[in-house]
C-alpha cells in the first residue's frame, strides 16, 4: 500500500494538474459564470418579470399554483426558472457568437510579412546596382 500512495508523487501530480491551463480557465469561467448569473437574475427579476406581469395583467408567474386537494403544485416557479434558463442560454449564445466574431476578425487581419532572409536582400541589392549600371550606359 505504501507504493500505491506516494505522498510526494501525489502532490507533484496534483500540482501539475492544478496548474494546467484548462483547470485555470475552468476556474475563471466558473467565477465569471457566477457573476454573469447574478446579472441575468437581476435582469430577469427587475425587467423581464415586470414586463410579463404587465402583459398578464399583474400576474406574477412565480406565484402561480395549482391546488389538488391539500397538494400545491407551484408550476409558476418552474415557468420562472424556465424563462431564466432561456434568457441565460440566449445570453451565453450571443456572447459566444460575439467572441467568435472577434476571433475571426483578428484571425482575418493580415499578418505582417515575414522579413526577407539576408541572402535575398543582398541579391536584390545586387540586382538593383546592376540595373542602375545598365541604365547609366
C-alpha positions as CSV (number, residue, x, y, z in Angstrom):
1,X,0.0,0.0,0.0
2,X,2.9,2.3,0.6
3,X,3.9,2.1,-3.0
4,X,0.4,2.9,-4.2
5,X,0.2,6.2,-2.3
6,X,3.4,8.1,-2.5
7,X,2.7,11.5,-0.9
8,X,5.4,13.4,-2.7
9,X,4.5,11.9,-6.1
10,X,0.8,12.5,-5.3
11,X,1.5,16.2,-4.5
12,X,3.6,16.7,-7.7
13,X,0.8,15.1,-9.8
14,X,-1.8,17.3,-8.1
15,X,0.4,20.4,-8.7
16,X,0.8,19.5,-12.4
17,X,-3.0,19.0,-12.7
18,X,-4.0,22.2,-10.8
19,X,-1.6,24.4,-12.8
20,X,-2.7,23.2,-16.2
21,X,-4.2,25.9,-18.3
22,X,-7.5,24.2,-18.7
23,X,-8.1,24.0,-15.0
24,X,-7.3,27.6,-14.5
25,X,-9.5,28.6,-17.5
26,X,-12.3,26.5,-15.9
27,X,-11.9,28.2,-12.6
28,X,-12.1,31.6,-14.3
29,X,-15.2,30.5,-16.2
30,X,-16.9,29.4,-13.0
31,X,-16.2,32.8,-11.3
32,X,-17.3,34.8,-14.3
33,X,-20.4,32.5,-14.8
34,X,-21.4,33.1,-11.2
35,X,-21.2,36.9,-11.7
36,X,-23.0,36.6,-15.0
37,X,-25.7,34.5,-13.3
38,X,-26.3,37.4,-10.8
39,X,-26.6,39.9,-13.7
40,X,-29.1,37.7,-15.5
41,X,-31.1,37.0,-12.4
42,X,-31.4,40.8,-11.7
43,X,-32.3,41.4,-15.3
44,X,-35.0,38.8,-15.2
45,X,-36.4,39.8,-11.8
46,X,-36.2,43.6,-12.5
47,X,-37.0,43.8,-16.2
48,X,-38.5,40.6,-17.7
49,X,-40.8,39.6,-14.8
50,X,-42.4,43.0,-14.5
51,X,-43.0,43.1,-18.3
52,X,-44.5,39.6,-18.2
53,X,-46.6,40.7,-15.2
54,X,-47.8,43.8,-17.2
55,X,-48.7,41.6,-20.2
56,X,-50.5,39.2,-18.0
57,X,-52.4,41.9,-16.1
58,X,-50.2,41.8,-13.0
59,X,-49.9,38.1,-12.6
60,X,-46.6,37.1,-11.1
61,X,-45.5,33.8,-12.7
62,X,-43.5,32.7,-9.7
63,X,-46.7,32.6,-7.5
64,X,-48.9,30.5,-9.9
65,X,-50.1,27.5,-8.0
66,X,-52.3,24.6,-9.0
67,X,-54.1,23.1,-5.9
68,X,-55.0,19.5,-6.0
69,X,-56.7,18.9,-2.7
70,X,-54.1,19.5,0.0
71,X,-51.2,19.5,-2.5
72,X,-49.9,22.6,-4.2
73,X,-48.1,22.4,-7.5
74,X,-46.0,25.5,-7.8
75,X,-45.7,25.5,-11.6
76,X,-45.2,29.2,-11.6
77,X,-41.7,28.7,-10.2
78,X,-41.0,26.2,-12.9
79,X,-42.2,28.7,-15.5
80,X,-40.0,31.4,-14.0
81,X,-37.0,29.1,-13.8
82,X,-37.5,28.1,-17.5
83,X,-37.6,31.8,-18.5
84,X,-34.4,32.4,-16.5
85,X,-32.8,29.5,-18.3
86,X,-33.8,30.6,-21.7
87,X,-32.5,34.1,-21.1
88,X,-29.2,32.8,-19.7
89,X,-28.9,30.4,-22.6
90,X,-29.6,33.1,-25.1
91,X,-27.2,35.5,-23.4
92,X,-24.4,32.9,-23.5
93,X,-25.2,32.1,-27.1
94,X,-24.9,35.8,-28.0
95,X,-21.7,36.2,-26.0
96,X,-20.2,33.1,-27.7
97,X,-21.2,34.5,-31.1
98,X,-19.6,37.9,-30.4
99,X,-16.4,36.2,-29.1
100,X,-16.3,34.0,-32.2
101,X,-16.8,37.1,-34.5
102,X,-14.0,38.9,-32.7
103,X,-11.6,35.9,-33.0
104,X,-12.4,35.5,-36.7
105,X,-11.8,39.3,-37.2
106,X,-8.4,39.1,-35.5
107,X,-7.5,35.9,-37.5
108,X,-8.5,37.5,-40.8
109,X,-6.3,40.5,-40.2
110,X,-3.3,40.1,-42.4
111,X,-0.1,39.2,-40.5
112,X,2.9,41.4,-41.0
113,X,5.0,39.9,-43.8
114,X,8.0,37.9,-42.6
115,X,11.3,39.7,-43.0
116,X,13.2,38.6,-46.1
117,X,16.3,36.5,-45.5
118,X,19.6,38.3,-45.7
119,X,20.7,36.5,-48.8
120,X,17.5,37.6,-50.7
121,X,18.1,41.2,-49.6
122,X,21.7,41.0,-50.8
123,X,20.6,39.6,-54.1
124,X,18.0,42.3,-54.6
125,X,20.6,45.0,-53.8
126,X,23.0,43.4,-56.4
127,X,20.2,43.3,-58.9
128,X,19.3,47.0,-58.3
129,X,23.0,48.0,-58.7
130,X,23.4,46.1,-61.9
131,X,20.1,47.6,-63.2
132,X,21.3,51.1,-62.4
133,X,24.7,50.4,-64.2
134,X,22.8,49.2,-67.2
135,X,20.6,52.3,-67.2
136,X,23.6,54.6,-66.9
137,X,25.3,53.2,-70.1
